[in-house]
Each structure stands twice: as structure tokens, then as C-alpha cells.
Amino acid sequence: MVPSRNFLNATERFIPDALRGVVAATADLRWNSEHGYLIRDSPLRPGHVAIVSGGGSGHEPLHAGFIGRGMLTAACPGLIFTSPNALQIAGATIAADAGGGVLHVVKNYTGDVMNFSIARQIAEESSVRTDVVLVDDDIATEVADSDRPGRRGTAATVVVEKLCGAAAERGDDLAAVAAVGRRVAAAARSMAVALAPCTVPGSAVPSFDLPAGEMEIGIGIHGERGVDRAPVAAASDIVAALLARILPAARVRDGDEVIVVVNGLGATHSLELNLLFGEVAAQLAAAGILIARSLVGSFVTALDMAGVSVTVVRADPEMLELWDAPTTAPAWPVVTGPPVGELTAGAIVEPDDRADSGPENPWLSAFVGRVRESVGALTDLDRRAGDGDFGTNMAAALRHYALPLRGTDAEVLLALSTSYFVRAGGTSGAVFGTFFRALYTGLGDERWSTELVARAVRQALDQIQALGGARVGDKTVVDAVSPAADTLDDAARRDIPLAAALQSAADAAAAGVQATKESRAARGRASYVGDAARGVEDPGALVMSWFFEAAAGR
């Protein structure tokens, strides 16, 4: 089998196998194999308008995910990025008709327009009344030449399907449902940008080449290139550029209410989509435009494209009423966005972890500086030994400090503890925060002695082990801290001077780090990679050994 980026049995079986799973996972859905369409298993009420849509596969959950009461009655899936054929559509149209006629929701692509048109002719031969709404929201392809296809149909399709479906469900006749759809389509405009192209299942190359650090502007939902290319910009700048094109095209002005869809194109994480929606909300609010309803998620995708589209619909009260109407379509969110009022700042209050007053603290400054300079190397170690986030966590905890650090040992240790707890988070934040807090409580502002330091380090070790249960040999920070603690205990018993004791502890910690190279992780996320971590020293233990080296040089 040819290597693939996708889970599949065979390329030619990809769509049929996926459809089998869709039907098995969805109530009130049936596959018609004679013509090739998906349709609600429960019939419409007599006289009600049916809504039929469809298009190439690869855009899921469009259209299959929007079949249900209050949205689509049936949908016709084509091959990847390929229009369904006219016989598919005609079969679905005739089967969906409940006596009230059938509305086709069609994205403005040549193949879709042609095949749906032919299907309506065939359906009308069977005395099925039909009408059509053409969705053409993508302003990237807006041209003055009337001989060209014009704007493509993209994410506004979901809004049209929802509002037309709700109108049909409340009992509107075919002409009224079509009028709603046309009004929505006329009021909707979209534009998209991608950071990486998609790859069609079975293909070894992406749909287009996009160099690292660049973004494609005005891309479509079939993997096609955009109309422009630029260096990747901040999210706020990307949103501003999109809205600058969308708002005039949608004729949205100060005081208008709008429906906004921030739509992921397949590989864009929900964190990114929410970040982008926050930017859209802030910029529209600054322009005096109220977001009355919103939809944030991946609804009209382009396989695994890393991109986003923004859709703005100039809304009226009836649109909002139809938006709020219930639907059983599985891909429609149970709750959509309410009117956006004052935006909440997502920032966490800055912790009191300053270390910028008092005398310079050279040894802790040296430790922090060494860790910050080594973030890249620590990240590389953790990629091989764990999950790759260790360097990022170290940077999160330490990058904001101005060097040299200032304050007594106790003050700086407490500051470091607070920073690790709040800024780093996760396992690293908990372990290093516990370590530094234990040293802060154990050492206080007392004059250091071998016995005092030994007791404080032992206390820190005990707390770390109580926290996570790690032992020597588990490939964790304990592999460095435990031998250092043992060495300091022995030095205290033998009344060895502090400087010599700290140097011995540093040597013991370094030896412990070397031992982690051949150990198999039993704790932490590195334990999940098993033998793959052999031959790699544990980055957490390494940072702990640097701490003892810095202490030895104080």
C-alpha cells in the first residue's frame, strides 16, 4: 500500500467507507445506493418543503452533517472536491419531495450549478416542483466580467441551509423558503486564508506549494490556491485585512447587526478559531457593528487545510428568529453564539513574582540565564525523550525576568516558585514550583550551612516524590535531586564545609543526569514513549543539575 497521510483501506474506497461510518453513527439517516444520496429516514410532514444540497466530499461536516429536522432533507456527496452527478441529485430530489416542492441550495461552482440544473429538469418531469438558491459569498473571486463564474460558494452555505431549513420546518411554502435563502445569500460575504495547503487522499503532494512563513490569501474550499500571498502576519492583522474586504462587499455599516461564522478549513485548532473570533468581535465592536449570532468551528472544510474563513451576514430580525429555531442536524451546535457584548480579557492576573529589588543575586541569575539560553536544546531533548514541551515551559517561567535578578536567596526562590506554578503550569510547573518553594521555606533568610542546605534539599526531594511518586531510575528530576540530597546528608554528617558539600552535590547531580541516558522512563509523559527515550538524558534532571552547579559557585 502506498504511504498515506490518511486512515484508509484503499483510495478508491475512501468515500464509500466513510459514508458507511456516517450512516452508522447518525440517527435518522439513510443511504440510497441506487442513486447515491443521503436522506432523512423519517419522512417530512405532507406538504412541507424539502431542502436538498450537496457537493464534493472533503468539506465535511458539510453537507451530510446538516441533514436533520430543521435543516437539510437530503444531501448528495460527490467524489473528493467533485460535484455530484445529475442523476444523484434528481434521485434525492424526487425521494425528498413531500408535496411541498424541493429547494436546492447550490454553491456557485460550475459543476454544481450544471448538475443541479439538469436534476431539476429531470425532477420536474416527475411533477416535482423545484427552486434554487445559489450561494456565492466568496469575495476573493468577485470579478466584473459577467462571462466568468463569479464568487464561489463557501461557508455562507451553512447559514443558508440553516435558515431555509427553519423556514421550511415552520411551514413556509417553496417560494417563501427560496426568498429567505436568496436574501441570506445576498447579505453574506466571506474570505479565507491558509497557512498550509491540503493533501487529497491518495496523493503524495499537497494541492499547492506554500513556503514556510507565508500565507495564501483568498483560497477556496477545493484545495485551490488563493489570489494573493504574503508573509504570515499577526492574527489581528489577518482579521483586519479580511474584514476590510468583507464588510464593504456585504454592505455592513455602523449600527448593523450581523451573523458571523469563523470557520476552520480542516486542520485549524479550536483555540486558533476562538482567538480569531475574538479578534473579529473586537474589530467589529470598534466599528459599531453588533454580532447578534455567531458560529465558531469547522463546518465547511477543505480536507486537512490549515486555514480559516470569515463570513459576515448582514442580519435582520427574521434571520435571527430562524437561526434560533431548533434542528436535529448532528453537526449543528446545540448552542450557538449569543449577541456579543463587552469582550472579556482572557489574560490571567500577573503573579507577584518580581525579582528586581534589593541586592544582585549572581548565582540564581546565572542559573536562570543558563536555562533561558538553553531552551532550544531542552526542547530538542524533550522531543526525543518526552512530548516536546519542556523547553517551552522553562521559557514561560523564566523569560520575563530581567537579569541580573535582585533580592535575597529566599526572595528570589519564592519568586521563582511562584512563576513556575503560575506561568509554566503542567508537570514542570508543579515540580519546579514545589522544589523552589521547599527551598524557600527550608532556607529562609538564615545563614547557609551544610546542615541547613542538606535539610532543605531533602525536604524539597520528599515533597517532589510525594507529589508524583518518582524514584531514582524513573528518568525524572529525582535522578538529579536525590543523589545531590544524599551527598549533602553525608557531608552534613561528616561536617564538610558548605562550599565543598555543594560542589560534591553538583557532581552527584551531574552523574545522576548521565545515568538517565540509559534508564527507561516510568513517570511523567516520557514514560509514554518507552524505549524510544533510551540514550537521551532527561531534560528536567539536567536543569536540576545546573541549579546545583550554580549553587556551588555562589
N, C-alpha and C positions, 0 to 999 in steps of 0.2 A: 504493500500500500504506500502511495506517495505521502511523504510527511505533510501534515496539515496543522494549521493553527486552530482548527475547529474539531469539536467532537462530532464524529460522523461514522457511519458504516461504509458508505460509498458516496462519492459526489453525486452520482445520478439519483441516489435515494434520499438525498438530504431533505428536500421539501416534503415528500410523502411521509418519511419517518417523523419529521417534526409535526406534521398535521395529525398524525396518529396520536402523538402525545398531547396536542392541544385539545383534541376532542375528548380524550380520556380524562383530562384534568378539568374539563369545563362542563358544568351542568347546562341543560337547555341548549345543547349544540349538537348538530348532526352533520356528517359529511355525505354529500351526494357524489358518488364515484362515477355515475354515468356522465354527468356534465362537468363535475369538478368545482363544487362550491360548498361553502359552509352556510348553514341556515339554522335558525332557532328551531328547536324540537317542538316547542309549544306554538300552536298557530296564533296568528293575530286575531283579534276580535273582528267579526264580519263588518266590512265597510271601512275599516281603518286603512290608512295609507301605510305602505311598506317602504322602508328605506334600504336601498341596495348600493353598496360601494365595492371597491376592490382595487387592486393594483399589483405591482410586482412584489414578490416576497423580499424579505430583508429589511422591511420597515416596521416590523412588529414592535409593539402590540397593534399598531395599525395593520390591517383592518379587523383581523379576527378577534382581537381583544375587546372590540367595541360592539360586538353582537350581543344584544340583550334587550329586554323591555325598556323602552325609553331611548334607545339608540338604533343601531342597525338591525334589520331583519335578516339580512344575508350578506355575505361577502365572497368575492371571487379572488383567490390568490393565484397570481401568475408565477412563473419561474423567477429566480433572483433578478430584481430590477427590470422585469419584463411584464408588459401589460397582459392581463388575462385575455383569452380569446372571446370572440363574439358569441360563440355557442355556449361557453360557460356562463356568460353574463345573461344571455337570453334564458337559459335554463333556470338560473337563480331568480330572474325577474318573474317568470311565469309561476314558479313554485311559491314565491313570496306573496304574490297578489292575494289579497283578502277581499277584493271587490272595490276597494277604495282607490286603486291605482298604485303605481310604484314610482318613487322618486329615486333617480340615480344621482349620487354625489361623486363627481368625477374630478380628479386632479388634472390640471392642464398640461398634459403630455400628449404628443401626437398619437402614440399607440393607444393610450387610454381613451382619448376622445373618439378615435375612429371605431374602436371595438365596441364601446358603449353605444355609439350612434347606430351601428349595424344591429346590435342586440335590441335596441328599442324598435327598430323596424320589424324584426322577427317577432318580438313580443306583441306588437300591435296587430300582427297577422292572427294572433290567438286572442284578439279582443281584450288585451291588457292595456289599459291607459297608462301612459308614462309621461314623465317630465324629467328635467335635468337641471342640476346646479353645477356650474363649472367653478372650481376653486382655483384662483390664480393670484396668490398672495405674495410670491417671492419677487421682491423689487430688484434683486440682482440681475434679473433677466428682462427687465422692463425696457422695451425698445419702441421707437416711434414708427418703425416700419410695420405696416399692417399685414404684410405678407409673411411675417415671421410669427412663430407660435406665441411670443409674448411671455408674460410672467408665468413661472411654473407654479404648480400647486404643491404646497408643503404643509407645515404644521397647522395652518388655519383649518385644514381639513377636519381635524378633530373637533374644533369648535362648531363647524357647520354640521357635522354628524350629530353632535350632542343637541344642538338647538333644534334642528329639523326633527330628530327623533322625539324630542319632548313635545314639539308641536303636533306631531302625528299621534303621539300617545294621548294627548288631551282631546283628540277628535277633530282637529283641523282637516279640511279637505285638501286634495292634492295641490290645487292652485295656491292655497294659503301656505301650505308647508313649503312649496317651492319659493314662494315670495320671501318667507323668512330666511331660507338658505341664501337666496341671492342678496338680500340685504346684509347678511353677515359677511358673505364673501366680498362684497363691495367695500365693507368697512374694515377689512382685515389686511394687514400688510406684515411681511416677515423678511428677515435676512439672517444668514448663517455664516459662521466662521469655524474653521477646523484647525486643530494643532497637529493632527496626523490623519492620513487617509484610511480608508477601509480596505480590507482584502476579501475578495469573493471566495467562498469555499471552493477548494479545488485549485485555486490559483496560488502560485508561489511568489507573486509580486503584488504590491498594493496597487490600488486603482490609479494613483498618480504619485509622482515623486515630490516630496516636500522636505527640503533640507532642515536639519535641526536648528531651532531658534527662529524659524519663520512660521507664519500662519497664512492659511489660504482663506481669502475673504470672498463671500458670495458663492459658496459651494452649494451644490444641490444634494438631493437625498438619494441619488443613484450612483454615488461614488465619483461623480464628475468633478473636475477642477472648478475653481471659482473664477471670478472676473478680475481679481487683483491678488497681490501677495505683498506681505510686509513683515518686518521683524515682529516677533511676539511682544505684545505690549501688556501693560498692567490691565487687570480686569476692568477697572473703572474707565480706562481709555477705550477699550474694546466696546464696552456698552455704549459709551458716548458716541462712538463712530457709527454704531448700528442704529441708535435712536435718531441720530441726525439725518439718516436716510429714511427711516421708517415713519417717523411722526408726520413729516410733510406729506408723504405719499398716502398715509391714512387720514390726512386732514384732521389731525388731532391738535387741539389748541388748549390754551389755559382755560381751566374750568370744566373740561370734558371728563367724563367717566369712561374708563376703559377696562377691557379684559386683557390680561397679559398671560402669555404662555412662554415660559422659559423651558425649552425642550432639548434634552440630550440626544445626541446622534448615535449613541450606542456604547461608547467607551468613556463617557464623561461621568465622573462620580457625582453622587447626590450632594456631597459637600461643595463641589465646584458649582453645581447648578444653583444651590441655595446662595452661595456667595454672589453669583451673577445676578440672581433675582434681587438680592439686597441692593446691588448697585442700580439695577433698573428702578426699583422702588424709590431709592433716594433721589435719582436724577429726575424721575417723573414728578415726585413731590416738589422738587425745587422749581419745576416748570409749571406748577399749579395744576397738575393732572392727577386725578384720583384713580387709583387702581381699585375698582369695585369688586373684581373677582380675579383669581389667578390660578394657574396650573403650573406646577414645577415638577419636572421629572422627565423620563424618557418615554415618549409616546409615539413619535414618528422618527424612526431611526434609519441609519444607513449602515446596517450591519455593525461593525466594530469601529466606526469612525469616531475619533476623539474630537468632538465638536459640539456646538450648541447653536440653536436658532432662537431668535426672539421674535415673538408675534405680538402685535398690538391690535386690538379690535376696538374701534370707537363704538361704545355700547349705548343702548337705550333701555328703558325700564322693562320692555318685553323680553329683550335678550337676557337680562339678569333673572327674570322670572323663569324662563326656560332653562337657563343654566342651573338653577337651584332645584329643578324638578328631579325626582328620583330616577335612577336607572339601575338595572341589574347587570349591565355590561361589566365583565370582570376586570378590565383594565382601567375603568374609570374610578378615580379615588372615591372612597366613602365620604371624605370631607375635602373640599377644595378651599382655596384661599379666600378668607373674608376680605372686606374692604381694608386697605392698608392705611392705618393712621400714622401715629408717631412711631418712627423706627426705634427699636431697642438697640443700644450699643452692645455688641457681643463680647466686648473686652472684659477681662477679669481685673478687679482692682489690684493695682500693683502691690506686691507684698513689701513689708518693711524689711528689706534685705540689703540695705546700704552698707557699704564698707568704704566710706570716703571721708571719714573724720578721725582725727587722732594721729598718732604716730604711724609712720610707714611700717608695714608688716612684710619684710622681704621674703621670708620663707614660704608663706602662704601665697604671696604674689607669684613667686617662682613656680609653685605647683599649678596655680590657675593658668598662668601663661603657657606652661608646658602642655597642659591639656588642650587649651584653645588652639595652639599651633598644630596639634596632632589630630584634630577632628577628622580630617580626611583619612588618615591612616587607621584610626579607630573604627571608622565606618567600614573601611575595607576589611578589617579583621572580623567585624561582626557579620558582614555579608557571608564570609566563609564559615564562621563559627555559630552564627545565630540568625537573626532576622533582619539585620542591617540598620537598626535604628539607634544603636548605642551612641555613635558619634553625634547624631542629631540631638539626642537627649543631653549629652555633655555640653554641646553648644547652647542649647536652650537654657541650661542652668547657669552658664558662666560667661556668655558673650557680652552681656550688658555691663559687666564690671569695667571700670576704668582702672588701669594699672599705673602705679602700684596701689594695692589695697591698703587701706588705713584702718587702724583700730588695734586693740589688744587681741591676743590669740583667742580669748573667749568670745569677744565681739565678732571677730571675723568668722570663727567656726559656727556661731549661731546664724550669722548672715548666710553662709554657705548652706547650712542645713535648711533654712527657710527657702532659699532659692531652689534647691533640689526638690523639695517637697512640692512647691507651687509651680515652678516653671518647667521642670523636667517631667514630672509625673511618671506613671508606669512603674515597672520594676526598678529601673535605675534610680528614679527619683526617690522611691521608698527606701531602697538600700542605702544610697549615699546620704540621703537626708537623715536616716536613722544613725548612720555612722558618725556624721559630724555633730549631730545633736548629743549623742552619747559622750563624745569627746568634750563638747562644751560643758555638759553637766559634770563630767568627771574631773576635768581640769580646772574649771572656773578661772579665777584670776590668781590662783596660788602660784607660788614659785615652783617651776617644774623640778621634779626629782625623778630618779629612775623608778622608785616605788609608785609615785603618783601616776606617771605615764603608763606604767605596766597595768595598774589597776583600771585606768580609764580605757585603755585599748582592749583589755579583757572584757570590760563592761560593754564596749561597742561590739565586740565579736559576739558576745552572748545575745545581745539584742538582735543582731542580724540573723543569727542562727534561729532564734525563736521566731523571727518574722517569716523566714522562708524554709527552714528546716535543712539548709545546705550543710554539707560536711566536707572535710578535706577530700579532694579527689572528684568532687562533683562538677568541676570546671566552672567555678564562680569566684566572686571576690573573696570568699572564705579561704581559697587556696593561697592567697597572699596575706590576708589578715591573720589567720590562725598561726602560721609559723612565726610571724612577727610578734604576736602576743606571747607565744611560748618562749621566744628568745628574750623578750622583755621580762617575763616572770622569772626566768633563770637568772638574768642579770640583776634583778632586784634581790633575789635570794643571796647572790654572791657579792652584793654591794658594789657592783661595777658602776663606774661613773656614767652619767647620763649620756654624754657625747658618744662614748664607746658603745653604750647599750643601743642608742638609736641607730648607729652605723650597722651594728650586728642585726638589728631588726630589719633594716633596709635590705641587707644582703639576704636574709632569710625570706623576705617577701619576694625578692627577685628570683630566688631559687624556686619558690612556690609557683611563680608565673611560668618558669620554664617547664615545670612538671605538668602544667595544664596542657602542654602541647600534645602529650600522648594519652591524656585522660579522655574518657567518654562522658559528655555532659549528662548529668542526672537531674539537674534542676534548671529552672528558667527556660526561656524559649530555645536556647541552644540544644536542650535535651530533645527537641522535636526533630533535629536533623541527624541524630545518631552518630554513626561512624564518619559521616561527612565532615564533622568538626575535628577529627583527629589531625594532628600536625599543625594546628593553629592555636596560638596562645589565647587565653581568654582576655578580651579587652578590659573587662571590669577589674580583673585581678591585676592587669598591667597598670591601670590608673591608680589602684591602691598602692602598688609598689612605688609609683612615682611620689605618692604622698609621703611615704616613709623616707624616701630619698631626700625629699625637700625638708622634712623634719630633722634629718641627720645633719643637714647643712645650716640649720638655724643658728 
